[in-house]
């Protein structure tokens, strides 16, 4: 069996920004936006300020920060590893990095056939 791939990974730049934001705002959470308002940006919130429910999927915990996406959007992305990164620019209007001069960004790569099979075997996709 292939090694089970992570569905969300993070760059060092994203981890550094998360640490700065957590120092200012406390525990964090992410929800991958589905295209409204701020396009398809990963939105960073103080933990508990964005209500998740039965229509959301917990894809990963980065450090101790949960990363969610809606089930309907996950259907489009389930064969893809998400890579949380940071680039210069303005963050989403409601995302905590707004005003920091940088923003979170999702990069991605399609899982290999072996990785997809491994995820299927454990019911992740």
Helices and strands as residue ranges (DSSP letters): E 8-10, H 12-25, E 28-32, E 42-46, E 56-62, E 65-70, H 71-77, E 80-88, E 102-110, H 113-121
